[in-house]
């Protein structure tokens, strides 16, 4: 029973998403300054992980009723009754507070301010907006793209054009990723009352257009790190190849609008971001 409870609380933190957020923050830190200060680096990543975990738990607490209406999420700890709403809320608040305190005391104020902005925009703006407008996807992409800036600020002590390039890569990448996801689970979102784009426009025309538009915008932006001098030419060519691949799959999804083309785009997008980060770091 104790082991199950630990797994339930771990599930509340959305560990795979949290891991990707920490990777994004780590990349931002590596590119945000010169030599890596080990203690600051570890504290920045730990603080980011705590904040991301707490935000995920609070999001699930807020959306427990909606999660219970969707096949994809109905077995999460809250809708399944394995964790109480009070316990989940307290767990999320404690993790979030711990992350902010750690960043504030052991990293710096710019990183802390960006982390707090991520929390506020995600929970207070984006999460309630999901029930009112399909534009919530674009709003949610803002806090989703802030982790590289948190890492950048932790290392650099502020922001600059290089950090902006990393932010834009993650921001633009999220739209094809989430449009494919929304199409795959459009019936779930409809049942839960979320006005996602494939729900309010069932033909999927604008869903595909949005995926294609942002994948096209991502292609020139993804080579920005070479242009601003934080990555080399090996990164440039590999980013170009990966960007073209994502663009082709987005165009296929926009044309066909099938579950198969959406699934292919979704999994390609999952591979794209860690791969582009790895190449960028190796060619730094």
C-alpha positions as CSV (number, residue, x, y, z in Angstrom):
1,X,0.0,0.0,0.0
2,X,2.8,2.4,0.9
3,X,4.5,1.7,-2.4
4,X,1.3,2.4,-4.3
5,X,0.9,5.7,-2.5
6,X,4.4,6.7,-3.5
7,X,3.7,5.8,-7.1
8,X,0.4,7.8,-7.0
9,X,2.2,10.9,-5.7
10,X,4.9,10.5,-8.2
11,X,2.3,10.3,-10.9
12,X,0.9,13.6,-9.7
13,X,4.2,15.2,-10.7
14,X,4.0,14.1,-14.3
15,X,7.6,12.8,-14.2
16,X,8.2,12.5,-17.9
17,X,7.0,16.1,-18.6
18,X,9.0,17.3,-15.5
19,X,12.1,15.5,-16.9
20,X,11.8,17.3,-20.2
21,X,11.3,20.7,-18.4
22,X,14.5,20.0,-16.4
23,X,16.4,19.2,-19.6
24,X,15.2,22.4,-21.2
25,X,16.4,24.3,-18.1
26,X,19.7,22.5,-18.2
27,X,20.2,23.5,-21.8
28,X,19.4,27.1,-21.0
29,X,22.0,27.0,-18.1
30,X,24.7,25.6,-20.3
31,X,24.3,28.3,-23.0
32,X,23.6,31.1,-20.6
33,X,27.1,31.6,-19.4
34,X,30.7,30.4,-19.4
35,X,31.9,27.7,-17.1
36,X,29.3,25.8,-15.1
37,X,29.2,26.5,-11.4
38,X,28.2,23.0,-10.1
39,X,26.3,24.0,-7.0
40,X,24.3,26.7,-8.8
41,X,23.6,24.3,-11.7
42,X,22.3,21.6,-9.4
43,X,20.2,24.1,-7.3
44,X,18.7,25.6,-10.5
45,X,17.7,22.2,-11.8
46,X,16.4,20.9,-8.5
47,X,14.4,24.1,-8.0
48,X,12.9,23.9,-11.5
49,X,12.0,20.2,-10.9
50,X,10.3,21.0,-7.7
51,X,8.3,23.8,-9.2
52,X,7.4,21.8,-12.3
53,X,6.3,18.9,-10.1
54,X,4.2,21.1,-7.9
55,X,2.6,22.9,-10.9
56,X,1.7,19.5,-12.4
57,X,0.1,18.4,-9.1
58,X,-1.9,21.6,-8.8
59,X,-3.0,21.3,-12.4
60,X,-4.4,17.8,-11.7
61,X,-6.1,19.0,-8.6
62,X,-7.8,21.7,-10.5
63,X,-8.8,19.5,-13.4
64,X,-9.7,16.3,-11.4
65,X,-13.4,16.4,-12.5
66,X,-12.5,16.9,-16.2
67,X,-9.8,14.2,-16.0
68,X,-12.5,11.8,-14.8
69,X,-14.4,12.3,-18.0
70,X,-11.6,11.4,-20.3
71,X,-10.4,7.9,-21.1
72,X,-6.8,9.0,-21.3
73,X,-6.8,10.5,-17.8
74,X,-9.6,8.9,-15.8
75,X,-7.2,6.5,-14.0
76,X,-5.1,9.3,-12.6
77,X,-4.8,9.3,-8.8
78,X,-7.4,12.1,-8.2
79,X,-10.3,11.0,-10.4
80,X,-9.7,7.4,-9.4
81,X,-9.9,8.3,-5.7
82,X,-6.4,7.1,-4.8
83,X,-5.4,10.6,-3.6
84,X,-7.7,13.1,-2.0
85,X,-8.2,16.7,-3.4
86,X,-6.8,18.2,-0.2
87,X,-3.7,16.0,-0.1
88,X,-3.0,16.7,-3.8
89,X,-3.4,20.5,-3.3
90,X,-1.1,20.6,-0.3
91,X,1.4,18.4,-2.1
92,X,1.4,20.7,-5.1
93,X,1.7,23.9,-2.9
94,X,4.6,22.5,-0.9
95,X,6.5,21.4,-3.9
96,X,6.0,24.7,-5.7
97,X,6.9,26.7,-2.6
98,X,10.0,24.6,-2.1
99,X,11.1,25.2,-5.7
100,X,10.7,28.9,-5.5
101,X,12.4,29.2,-2.1
102,X,15.4,27.1,-3.4
103,X,15.7,29.3,-6.5
104,X,15.4,32.5,-4.5
105,X,17.9,31.6,-1.8
106,X,20.5,29.6,-3.7
107,X,20.3,30.7,-7.4
108,X,19.2,34.3,-8.2
109,X,16.2,36.6,-8.4
110,X,15.8,36.6,-12.2
111,X,15.5,32.8,-12.3
112,X,13.0,32.9,-9.4
113,X,10.9,35.6,-11.1
114,X,10.7,33.6,-14.3
115,X,9.8,30.4,-12.3
116,X,7.1,32.3,-10.5
117,X,5.8,33.7,-13.9
118,X,5.7,30.1,-15.2
119,X,3.6,29.0,-12.2
120,X,1.2,32.0,-12.4
121,X,0.6,31.9,-16.1
122,X,0.1,28.2,-16.2
123,X,-2.2,27.8,-13.3
124,X,-4.0,31.1,-13.1
125,X,-4.3,32.0,-16.8
126,X,-3.9,28.9,-18.9
127,X,-5.6,26.3,-16.9
128,X,-8.9,28.1,-16.4
129,X,-8.8,29.4,-20.0
130,X,-8.7,25.8,-21.3
131,X,-12.4,25.6,-20.5
132,X,-13.3,28.8,-22.4
133,X,-11.2,29.1,-25.6
134,X,-9.1,27.2,-28.0
135,X,-6.6,30.0,-27.8
136,X,-5.5,28.5,-24.5
137,X,-3.1,26.3,-26.4
138,X,-1.1,29.4,-27.5
139,X,-1.2,30.9,-24.0
140,X,-0.1,27.6,-22.5
141,X,2.9,27.5,-24.8
142,X,4.3,30.6,-23.0
143,X,5.0,29.0,-19.6
144,X,5.9,25.8,-21.5
145,X,8.7,27.7,-23.2
146,X,10.0,29.5,-20.1
147,X,12.2,26.7,-18.6
148,X,15.2,27.4,-20.9
149,X,15.0,31.0,-19.8
150,X,15.0,29.9,-16.1
151,X,18.2,28.0,-16.8
152,X,19.7,30.9,-18.8
153,X,18.9,33.4,-16.1
154,X,20.3,31.1,-13.4
155,X,23.6,31.0,-15.3
156,X,23.7,34.4,-16.9
157,X,22.0,36.5,-14.2
158,X,19.7,38.0,-16.8
159,X,18.3,37.5,-20.3
160,X,19.7,38.1,-23.7
161,X,19.1,37.3,-27.4
162,X,20.5,33.8,-27.0
163,X,17.9,32.9,-24.3
164,X,15.2,34.4,-26.5
165,X,16.2,32.0,-29.3
166,X,15.9,29.0,-27.0
167,X,12.5,30.3,-25.8
168,X,11.2,30.6,-29.3
169,X,12.3,27.1,-30.3
170,X,10.3,25.6,-27.5
171,X,7.3,27.9,-28.0
172,X,6.9,27.1,-31.7
173,X,7.6,23.4,-31.2
174,X,4.7,23.0,-28.8
175,X,2.0,24.0,-31.3
176,X,2.5,21.1,-33.8
177,X,3.0,18.8,-30.8
178,X,-0.2,19.8,-29.1
179,X,-2.3,20.1,-32.3
180,X,-1.5,16.5,-33.1
181,X,-2.3,15.5,-29.5
182,X,-5.6,17.4,-29.6
183,X,-6.6,15.7,-32.8
184,X,-5.8,12.2,-31.4
185,X,-7.8,12.8,-28.3
186,X,-10.5,15.1,-29.6
187,X,-13.3,12.8,-28.4
188,X,-11.9,12.9,-24.9
189,X,-11.6,16.7,-24.9
190,X,-15.2,17.0,-26.2
191,X,-16.5,14.7,-23.4
192,X,-14.6,16.8,-20.8
193,X,-15.9,20.1,-22.2
194,X,-12.6,21.5,-23.4
195,X,-13.1,23.7,-26.5
196,X,-9.9,22.5,-28.2
197,X,-9.6,23.5,-31.9
198,X,-10.5,20.0,-33.2
199,X,-13.6,20.1,-31.0
200,X,-14.9,23.5,-32.1
201,X,-13.9,22.8,-35.7
202,X,-14.4,19.1,-36.3
203,X,-13.1,19.1,-39.9
204,X,-9.6,19.7,-38.5
205,X,-8.7,22.2,-41.2
206,X,-7.4,24.9,-38.9
207,X,-5.9,22.3,-36.6
208,X,-3.7,21.1,-39.5
209,X,-3.0,24.7,-40.6
210,X,-1.9,25.7,-37.2
211,X,0.5,22.7,-37.0
212,X,1.9,23.5,-40.4
213,X,2.2,27.2,-39.8
214,X,4.2,26.9,-36.5
215,X,6.3,24.0,-37.9
216,X,7.2,26.4,-40.8
217,X,8.1,29.2,-38.4
218,X,10.1,26.8,-36.3
219,X,12.4,25.9,-39.2
220,X,14.2,29.3,-39.5
221,X,14.0,29.9,-35.7
222,X,15.7,26.6,-34.9
223,X,18.9,27.6,-36.7
224,X,18.9,30.9,-34.7
225,X,21.4,29.5,-32.1
226,X,24.0,29.3,-34.9
227,X,23.2,32.8,-36.1
228,X,23.5,34.3,-32.6
229,X,26.7,32.4,-32.0
230,X,25.8,29.9,-29.3
231,X,25.9,26.8,-31.5
232,X,28.1,25.7,-34.4
233,X,27.5,24.7,-38.0
234,X,27.1,21.0,-37.2
235,X,24.0,22.0,-35.2
236,X,22.9,24.3,-38.0
237,X,22.7,21.5,-40.6
238,X,21.2,18.9,-38.3
239,X,18.6,21.4,-37.0
240,X,17.7,22.2,-40.6
241,X,17.2,18.5,-41.4
242,X,15.1,17.9,-38.3
243,X,13.1,21.0,-39.0
244,X,12.4,19.9,-42.5
245,X,11.3,16.5,-41.3
246,X,8.9,18.0,-38.8
247,X,7.6,20.4,-41.4
248,X,6.9,17.5,-43.9
249,X,5.1,15.5,-41.2
250,X,3.0,18.6,-40.3
251,X,2.1,19.1,-43.9
252,X,1.0,15.5,-44.2
253,X,-1.1,15.9,-41.1
254,X,-2.6,19.2,-42.4
255,X,-3.5,17.4,-45.7
256,X,-4.8,14.1,-44.4
257,X,-6.0,15.0,-40.9
258,X,-6.1,11.3,-39.8
259,X,-5.3,9.7,-36.5
260,X,-2.3,8.0,-38.1
261,X,-0.8,11.2,-39.5
262,X,-1.4,12.9,-36.1
263,X,0.2,10.1,-34.2
264,X,3.3,10.2,-36.5
265,X,3.7,13.9,-36.0
266,X,3.2,13.6,-32.3
267,X,5.9,11.0,-31.8
268,X,8.2,12.8,-34.2
269,X,7.8,16.0,-32.1
270,X,8.7,14.0,-28.9
271,X,11.9,12.9,-30.5
272,X,12.7,16.3,-32.1
273,X,13.2,18.4,-29.0
274,X,15.6,16.2,-27.0
275,X,17.6,15.5,-30.1
276,X,17.9,19.1,-31.1
277,X,19.1,19.9,-27.5
278,X,21.6,17.1,-27.6
279,X,23.1,18.3,-30.9
280,X,23.2,21.9,-29.7
281,X,25.0,21.0,-26.5
282,X,27.5,18.8,-28.3
283,X,28.2,21.5,-30.9
284,X,28.4,24.3,-28.3
